[in-house]
Amino acid sequence: MTHTRIKELLNSTEYGREVIVKGWIKTFRNNQFLALNDGSCLSNIQVVVDFESTDESILKRLTTGAAVAISGTFIASLGKGQRVEVKAHQITILGDSDPEKFPLQPKKHSLEFLREIAHLRFRTNTFNAVFKVRNALSFAIHRFFNEKGFVLIHTPIITGSDAEGAGEMFKVTTLDFDKIPQNEDGSINFKEDFFGKPTNLTVSGQLEGELAALAFGNIYTFGPTFRAENSNTTRHLAEFWMIEPEMAFYELKDNMDLAEELLKYVIRYALDNCTEEIEFLKNRLLEEEKSKPQNDRSALDLVDKLNFCLDNDFERLTYTEAIDILKHSKPNQKKQFKYIIEDWGADLQSEHERYLVEKHFKKPVILTDYPAAIKAFYMRMNEPDQQGRKTVAAMDILFPGIGEIVGGAQREERYDLLTQRMTEMHIPTEEMEWFLDTRRFGSVPHAGFGLGFERLVLFVTGMTNIRDVIPFPRTPKNAEF
């Protein structure tokens, strides 16, 4: 007889049948009532143990965290607090758990503590809910693009190029650090290395994605990306996942429309398919906010916030318009911003993005047409504005509590302008000949964007630290598990 998942039993009314349930013990009360969970849902099933006819050596091993298999009768519960239960006939201990050493006891644990035992935090209700939502969002992303006829492309994780031009990359090498081969001038001789040249972990699959888009039309990537930034913040990881669609024959407006449609689609999917988990996370957040001053509490609960994003069109404005709003804002005039906005050309920080979303517009915002000087080389140059300022056809989507969640642009499809920008920004054109071929042979207008998956999960779950929405976070000085 195969075992039945607890989620299925909790939804069943087929009483009186014999079942086998397997899972981990949450609590064991009065030597009689087991709360059992198998990860299939947040709720436990109650197992009634006949302690008088159960061997005492077995009873002593029914501890929090232990894994058991139980054969018994599935019945309607006579007690309060649950609709159904299993009356145990036979208990088999599959895996013992020393109650003196098992760190997850039946009490509230801080998120900081749980990060230290990330290999066990999956067993808590909070992380059961978070990673079920993460799973649903991942599936929804693939379903969205599949329904639209996009082709999934797996782009390389090891690369010889820097798509961002930022230089903050992890190096990949097989060289012996004790005997590093050198050229005559003292520089490292990478010809001795595995790939025969300097290589890094990718910061983006975009450039390779462009190659595919200019053949298939519409493609997307979904994979891990890496940043060697020494950023110990609640919004940054050294290893994270990115969704990067690239579309031939798209201009900036098409790009914005697709990104907004994608975000609304996956949020709707999570709300429809993770009702129990999102309700749990909503209540968890409300409980957490009780300790905050009234002014610091969210105006909307988690479910209302998600529905608010679905019910409102995202506000669209240019960077220039945003700078004007920020310059004249109270936080800027009273010097409450950490980074004061003084002139056009400033690189917007998270505090500025969140002000626009949470205080000024009170809805998601799409900013467009950024100064060329603060954006990557591959973004399409706009005609200079009336003041002669150079901007690019870039767009960022800003969300409440998160700031930037999507960054994208129409790509520079004009060969001469692209190579000119690469020279200005010291991007070696000779190493990028493969990329420039797309502008030599049948170049077309095209666009794309990157969606940081963990920031999306952060938003939908209401969690406040990005380290709590990825199973094993990689951050400065931390590569545990």
C-alpha positions as CSV (number, residue, x, y, z in Angstrom):
1,M,0.0,0.0,0.0
2,T,1.5,3.4,-1.0
3,H,1.4,6.3,1.4
4,T,-1.0,9.2,0.9
5,R,0.1,12.8,1.0
6,I,-1.2,14.8,3.9
7,K,-2.6,17.6,1.6
8,E,-4.8,15.0,-0.1
9,L,-6.1,13.5,3.2
10,L,-6.9,17.0,4.6
11,N,-9.2,17.6,1.6
12,S,-10.7,14.1,1.7
13,T,-14.1,12.9,3.1
14,E,-13.5,9.1,2.4
15,Y,-13.7,8.1,6.1
16,G,-13.1,4.7,7.5
17,R,-10.4,3.6,5.0
18,E,-6.9,2.4,5.9
19,V,-4.1,4.8,5.0
20,I,-0.4,5.1,5.4
21,V,1.0,8.6,6.1
22,K,4.7,9.5,6.2
23,G,6.2,12.7,7.5
24,W,8.1,14.6,10.2
25,I,6.8,15.1,13.7
26,K,6.0,18.7,14.6
27,T,4.7,18.1,18.1
28,F,3.7,15.1,20.3
29,R,1.2,16.1,23.0
30,N,0.1,14.2,26.0
31,N,1.7,11.0,24.8
32,Q,-1.3,10.7,22.5
33,F,-1.5,13.4,19.7
34,L,1.0,13.6,16.9
35,A,1.1,16.6,14.6
36,L,2.6,15.3,11.4
37,N,3.7,17.2,8.3
38,D,5.1,15.9,5.0
39,G,5.7,19.2,3.2
40,S,2.8,18.9,0.9
41,C,1.0,21.8,2.6
42,L,1.3,24.1,5.6
43,S,-1.2,22.3,7.7
44,N,-0.4,19.2,9.8
45,I,-2.6,16.1,10.2
46,Q,-3.3,14.9,13.7
47,V,-2.4,11.3,14.4
48,V,-4.0,9.7,17.5
49,V,-1.7,7.3,19.2
50,D,-3.0,4.6,21.6
51,F,-0.2,5.0,24.1
52,E,-1.4,2.1,26.2
53,S,-0.9,-0.4,23.5
54,T,2.2,1.2,21.9
55,D,5.7,0.1,23.0
56,E,7.3,2.6,25.4
57,S,10.5,2.5,23.5
58,I,8.6,3.7,20.4
59,L,6.8,6.5,22.4
60,K,10.2,7.9,23.6
61,R,11.4,8.2,20.0
62,L,8.3,10.3,18.9
63,T,10.2,13.5,19.1
64,T,10.1,16.8,17.2
65,G,11.8,16.4,13.8
66,A,11.7,12.6,13.8
67,A,10.5,10.9,10.6
68,V,7.8,8.3,10.9
69,A,5.5,6.1,8.8
70,I,2.1,5.5,10.3
71,S,-0.6,3.0,9.3
72,G,-4.1,3.7,10.5
73,T,-7.7,4.5,9.9
74,F,-8.7,7.8,8.4
75,I,-11.6,9.2,10.4
76,A,-13.5,12.4,11.0
77,S,-12.1,14.0,14.1
78,L,-14.1,14.1,17.3
79,G,-11.9,16.8,18.9
80,K,-11.7,20.5,18.2
81,G,-9.2,22.2,16.0
82,Q,-9.2,19.7,13.1
83,R,-11.7,18.2,10.7
84,V,-10.0,14.8,10.2
85,E,-7.3,12.6,11.8
86,V,-5.6,9.3,11.6
87,K,-6.1,6.7,14.3
88,A,-2.7,4.9,14.3
89,H,-2.4,1.1,14.3
90,Q,1.3,0.8,13.6
91,I,4.1,3.3,13.9
92,T,7.5,2.9,12.2
93,I,10.4,5.2,13.0
94,L,12.1,6.1,9.8
95,G,14.6,8.5,11.2
96,D,15.3,9.5,14.8
97,S,15.7,13.2,15.9
98,D,17.6,13.9,19.1
99,P,15.4,16.4,20.9
100,E,18.4,17.9,22.8
101,K,20.1,18.7,19.5
102,F,17.4,19.4,16.9
103,P,17.4,23.2,16.5
104,L,13.8,23.6,15.3
105,Q,11.7,23.3,18.4
106,P,8.0,24.2,18.5
107,K,8.5,27.9,19.1
108,K,9.0,31.1,17.1
109,H,12.5,31.4,15.6
110,S,14.0,34.6,14.2
111,L,14.8,34.8,10.5
112,E,18.4,35.6,11.4
113,F,18.7,32.3,13.3
114,L,17.1,30.3,10.5
115,R,19.6,31.7,8.0
116,E,22.3,30.0,10.1
117,I,20.5,26.7,9.6
118,A,19.3,27.2,6.1
119,H,19.6,23.4,5.5
120,L,16.7,22.9,8.0
121,R,14.6,26.0,7.6
122,F,12.6,24.4,4.8
123,R,10.8,22.5,7.5
124,T,9.3,25.7,9.0
125,N,5.9,27.0,7.9
126,T,7.4,30.3,6.8
127,F,9.9,28.8,4.4
128,N,7.5,26.1,3.3
129,A,5.3,28.9,2.1
130,V,8.1,31.1,0.6
131,F,9.5,28.3,-1.5
132,K,6.1,27.0,-2.6
133,V,5.4,30.6,-3.9
134,R,8.9,30.6,-5.5
135,N,8.1,27.4,-7.3
136,A,4.7,28.7,-8.5
137,L,6.3,31.9,-9.8
138,S,9.0,29.9,-11.7
139,F,6.4,27.8,-13.3
140,A,4.2,30.8,-14.2
141,I,7.1,32.5,-15.9
142,H,7.8,29.5,-18.1
143,R,4.0,29.1,-18.8
144,F,3.7,32.8,-19.8
145,F,6.5,32.7,-22.3
146,N,5.4,29.3,-23.6
147,E,1.9,30.5,-24.3
148,K,3.4,33.4,-26.3
149,G,5.6,31.2,-28.4
150,F,8.9,32.3,-26.9
151,V,11.9,29.9,-27.2
152,L,13.9,29.1,-24.0
153,I,17.6,29.5,-24.6
154,H,20.2,28.3,-22.1
155,T,23.0,30.9,-22.2
156,P,26.5,30.2,-20.8
157,I,27.4,30.6,-17.1
158,I,31.1,30.8,-17.9
159,T,31.9,33.7,-20.3
160,G,34.7,35.7,-21.6
161,S,32.7,38.9,-21.9
162,D,31.2,41.4,-19.4
163,A,27.7,42.2,-20.6
164,E,27.4,45.1,-18.1
165,G,30.8,46.7,-18.5
166,A,30.9,46.9,-14.7
167,G,33.9,44.7,-14.1
168,E,32.3,43.2,-10.9
169,M,32.7,39.6,-12.0
170,F,33.9,36.3,-10.4
171,K,37.0,35.0,-12.2
172,V,37.0,31.3,-13.3
173,T,40.4,29.6,-13.4
174,T,42.2,26.3,-13.0
175,L,45.6,28.0,-12.5
176,D,47.6,26.9,-9.5
177,F,47.7,30.0,-7.2
178,D,51.1,28.8,-5.9
179,K,52.6,28.6,-9.3
180,I,50.8,31.2,-11.5
181,P,52.4,31.3,-15.0
182,Q,53.5,34.7,-16.1
183,N,54.4,36.5,-19.3
184,E,57.7,38.3,-19.7
185,D,56.1,41.6,-18.5
186,G,54.9,39.9,-15.2
187,S,51.2,39.6,-16.3
188,I,49.3,36.3,-15.9
189,N,49.8,34.0,-18.8
190,F,46.2,32.9,-19.3
191,K,47.2,30.7,-22.3
192,E,48.1,28.1,-19.6
193,D,44.6,28.3,-18.1
194,F,41.7,25.9,-18.9
195,F,40.1,28.1,-21.5
196,G,43.3,29.7,-22.7
197,K,41.9,33.2,-21.9
198,P,40.5,35.1,-18.9
199,T,36.9,33.9,-18.1
200,N,34.3,34.8,-15.5
201,L,30.9,33.8,-14.2
202,T,28.2,35.6,-16.2
203,V,26.5,38.7,-15.0
204,S,23.8,38.3,-17.7
205,G,22.7,36.1,-20.5
206,Q,21.5,39.1,-22.5
207,L,24.2,39.4,-25.2
208,E,23.9,35.7,-26.1
209,G,20.1,36.1,-25.9
210,E,20.3,38.8,-28.6
211,L,22.0,36.4,-30.9
212,A,19.1,33.9,-30.6
213,A,16.4,36.6,-30.8
214,L,17.8,37.7,-34.2
215,A,17.0,34.2,-35.5
216,F,13.9,33.0,-33.5
217,G,12.3,36.4,-33.1
218,N,11.3,36.0,-29.4
219,I,13.4,34.1,-26.8
220,Y,13.9,34.1,-23.1
221,T,16.6,32.9,-20.7
222,F,16.1,31.9,-17.0
223,G,19.3,31.1,-15.2
224,P,21.8,31.9,-12.5
225,T,23.8,35.1,-12.7
226,F,26.6,36.5,-10.5
227,R,27.8,39.8,-9.2
228,A,31.1,40.1,-7.2
229,E,29.8,43.2,-5.4
230,N,30.6,43.7,-1.8
231,S,27.0,44.6,-0.9
232,N,25.7,43.5,2.4
233,T,22.2,44.7,2.0
234,T,18.7,43.2,2.2
235,R,18.3,43.5,-1.6
236,H,21.6,42.1,-3.0
237,L,23.0,38.6,-3.6
238,A,26.2,37.4,-5.2
239,E,24.4,34.6,-6.9
240,F,20.8,35.1,-8.1
241,W,18.4,34.1,-10.9
242,M,17.4,36.2,-13.8
243,I,14.7,36.1,-16.5
244,E,15.8,37.8,-19.6
245,P,13.6,37.9,-22.7
246,E,14.8,39.4,-26.0
247,M,12.5,40.3,-28.8
248,A,13.2,41.1,-32.4
249,F,11.2,43.9,-34.0
250,Y,10.3,45.3,-30.5
251,E,10.7,49.0,-29.6
252,L,10.7,50.5,-26.1
253,K,6.9,50.7,-25.7
254,D,6.5,47.0,-26.8
255,N,9.2,46.1,-24.2
256,M,7.3,48.0,-21.4
257,D,4.0,46.4,-22.4
258,L,5.4,42.9,-22.3
259,A,7.2,43.4,-18.9
260,E,4.0,44.8,-17.3
261,E,2.0,41.9,-18.7
262,L,4.5,39.4,-17.4
263,L,4.5,40.8,-13.9
264,K,0.7,40.9,-13.7
265,Y,0.4,37.4,-15.1
266,V,2.8,35.7,-12.6
267,I,1.4,37.7,-9.6
268,R,-2.1,36.5,-10.6
269,Y,-0.9,33.0,-10.9
270,A,0.6,33.0,-7.4
271,L,-2.6,34.5,-5.9
272,D,-4.7,31.8,-7.6
273,N,-2.5,28.8,-6.9
274,C,-0.8,29.6,-3.6
275,T,-3.8,30.8,-1.6
276,E,-2.9,29.1,1.6
277,E,0.7,30.1,1.5
278,I,0.1,33.8,0.7
279,E,-2.6,34.0,3.3
280,F,-0.1,32.6,5.8
281,L,2.6,35.1,4.7
282,K,0.0,37.9,4.9
283,N,-0.8,37.1,8.5
284,R,2.8,36.6,9.4
285,L,3.6,40.1,8.0
286,L,0.7,41.6,9.9
287,E,1.9,40.0,13.1
288,E,5.5,41.3,12.5
289,E,4.2,44.8,11.9
290,K,2.4,45.0,15.2
291,S,5.8,45.9,16.9
292,K,6.3,48.8,14.5
293,P,5.1,52.4,15.0
294,Q,1.9,53.1,13.1
295,N,3.6,55.4,10.6
296,D,6.0,52.6,9.6
297,R,3.4,50.0,8.9
298,S,2.3,49.1,5.4
299,A,-0.9,50.8,4.2
300,L,-2.0,47.6,2.5
301,D,-1.7,44.0,3.6
302,L,0.1,41.5,1.4
303,V,-2.9,40.3,-0.6
304,D,-4.2,43.9,-1.1
305,K,-0.8,45.0,-2.2
306,L,-0.6,42.3,-4.8
307,N,-4.1,43.0,-6.1
308,F,-3.3,46.7,-6.2
309,C,-0.5,45.9,-8.7
310,L,-3.0,43.9,-10.8
311,D,-5.7,46.5,-10.7
312,N,-3.6,49.5,-11.7
313,D,-1.8,50.4,-14.9
314,F,1.9,51.1,-14.1
315,E,2.7,54.8,-14.1
316,R,5.1,55.7,-17.0
317,L,7.3,58.7,-17.0
318,T,10.8,59.8,-18.2
319,Y,13.9,60.0,-16.1
320,T,13.8,63.8,-16.6
321,E,10.3,64.0,-15.2
322,A,11.3,61.9,-12.3
323,I,14.3,64.1,-11.5
324,D,12.1,67.1,-11.5
325,I,9.7,65.4,-9.0
326,L,12.5,64.3,-6.8
327,K,14.3,67.7,-6.8
328,H,11.2,69.4,-5.5
329,S,10.2,66.6,-3.1
330,K,10.1,67.3,0.7
331,P,12.7,64.6,1.5
332,N,15.1,66.2,-1.0
333,Q,14.5,69.8,0.1
334,K,14.8,68.8,3.8
335,K,17.9,66.8,3.0
336,Q,16.3,63.6,4.3
337,F,17.5,61.6,1.4
338,K,20.9,60.0,1.9
339,Y,21.8,60.9,-1.7
340,I,20.5,64.4,-2.4
341,I,19.2,65.0,-6.0
342,E,20.9,68.2,-7.3
343,D,21.2,67.9,-11.0
344,W,20.0,66.0,-14.1
345,G,22.3,63.0,-14.6
346,A,22.2,61.7,-11.0
347,D,22.1,57.9,-10.7
348,L,18.9,57.1,-8.9
349,Q,19.2,55.2,-5.7
350,S,16.7,52.8,-4.0
351,E,15.5,55.6,-1.7
352,H,14.5,57.7,-4.8
353,E,12.9,54.8,-6.6
354,R,10.8,53.9,-3.5
355,Y,9.8,57.5,-3.0
356,L,8.4,57.7,-6.5
357,V,6.5,54.4,-6.1
358,E,5.4,54.5,-2.4
359,K,4.9,58.2,-1.7
360,H,4.4,60.1,-4.9
361,F,2.5,57.9,-7.3
362,K,1.5,55.1,-4.9
363,K,1.6,52.5,-7.7
364,P,4.3,50.7,-9.7
365,V,6.3,53.0,-11.9
366,I,8.1,52.6,-15.3
367,L,10.9,55.1,-15.8
368,T,12.3,55.6,-19.3
369,D,14.9,57.5,-21.2
370,Y,17.9,57.6,-18.8
371,P,21.1,59.6,-19.3
372,A,23.4,57.6,-21.6
373,A,26.3,58.2,-19.3
374,I,24.8,56.0,-16.5
375,K,23.6,53.2,-18.7
376,A,25.2,50.2,-20.6
377,F,26.8,50.5,-24.0
378,Y,24.2,48.4,-25.8
379,M,21.2,50.7,-25.1
380,R,19.8,52.6,-28.1
381,M,20.7,56.2,-28.3
382,N,17.8,58.7,-28.5
383,E,17.9,62.0,-30.3
384,P,19.3,64.6,-28.0
385,D,16.7,66.5,-26.0
386,Q,16.1,70.3,-26.2
387,Q,18.9,70.9,-23.8
388,G,21.2,68.7,-25.9
389,R,21.3,66.0,-23.2
390,K,22.0,62.5,-24.5
391,T,19.6,59.7,-23.3
392,V,19.1,56.1,-24.1
393,A,15.9,54.1,-24.7
394,A,16.1,52.4,-21.3
395,M,13.3,51.4,-18.9
396,D,13.2,50.4,-15.3
397,I,10.1,49.1,-13.5
398,L,10.0,50.1,-9.8
399,F,7.9,48.3,-7.2
400,P,6.8,49.2,-3.7
401,G,9.2,47.9,-1.0
402,I,11.6,46.7,-3.6
403,G,12.7,49.6,-5.9
404,E,13.9,48.3,-9.3
405,I,12.5,44.9,-10.2
406,V,13.0,45.0,-14.0
407,G,15.7,46.7,-16.0
408,G,15.6,46.8,-19.8
409,A,16.0,48.7,-23.0
410,Q,15.7,48.9,-26.7
411,R,19.0,47.7,-28.0
412,E,21.3,49.8,-30.3
413,E,20.8,48.0,-33.6
414,R,22.9,50.6,-35.7
415,Y,26.4,49.3,-36.2
416,D,28.2,52.6,-36.3
417,L,26.5,54.0,-33.2
418,L,27.1,50.8,-31.3
419,T,30.8,50.6,-32.1
420,Q,31.1,54.3,-31.2
421,R,29.5,53.7,-27.8
422,M,31.8,50.7,-27.2
423,T,34.9,52.8,-28.0
424,E,33.7,55.6,-25.7
425,M,33.1,53.1,-22.8
426,H,36.3,51.1,-23.5
427,I,34.6,47.9,-24.5
428,P,37.1,45.9,-26.7
429,T,35.4,45.6,-30.0
430,E,37.8,42.9,-31.2
431,E,36.6,40.6,-28.5
432,M,33.0,41.2,-29.3
433,E,33.1,40.5,-33.1
434,W,30.6,37.7,-32.6
435,F,28.1,40.2,-31.1
436,L,28.7,42.8,-33.7
437,D,27.9,40.3,-36.4
438,T,24.2,40.7,-35.4
439,R,24.5,44.3,-36.5
440,R,26.3,43.4,-39.8
441,F,24.0,40.8,-41.1
442,G,20.3,41.6,-41.0
443,S,20.2,44.0,-38.0
444,V,16.7,44.9,-36.8
445,P,15.2,47.0,-34.0
446,H,15.0,44.8,-30.9
447,A,14.5,45.1,-27.2
448,G,14.6,43.1,-24.0
449,F,14.7,43.3,-20.2
450,G,16.0,41.5,-17.1
451,L,13.7,40.5,-14.2
452,G,15.5,39.7,-11.0
453,F,13.7,36.5,-9.9
454,E,14.5,36.9,-6.2
455,R,13.2,40.4,-6.1
456,L,10.0,39.2,-7.6
457,V,9.7,36.4,-5.0
458,L,10.5,39.0,-2.3
459,F,7.7,41.2,-3.5
460,V,5.1,38.4,-3.8
461,T,5.9,36.8,-0.4
462,G,6.2,40.0,1.5
463,M,9.6,38.9,3.0
464,T,12.0,41.8,3.8
465,N,15.4,40.2,3.2
466,I,16.4,38.7,-0.2
467,R,18.4,36.1,1.7
468,D,15.1,34.5,2.8
469,V,13.7,33.9,-0.7
470,I,16.6,31.8,-2.1
471,P,17.4,28.4,-0.6
472,F,21.1,29.0,0.1
473,P,22.1,32.6,-0.2
474,R,25.6,33.6,-1.5
475,T,26.7,36.9,0.0
476,P,30.1,38.5,1.0
477,K,32.0,36.1,3.3
478,N,29.1,33.6,3.1
479,A,29.1,30.4,0.9
480,E,27.7,27.9,3.4
481,F,26.0,24.6,2.4
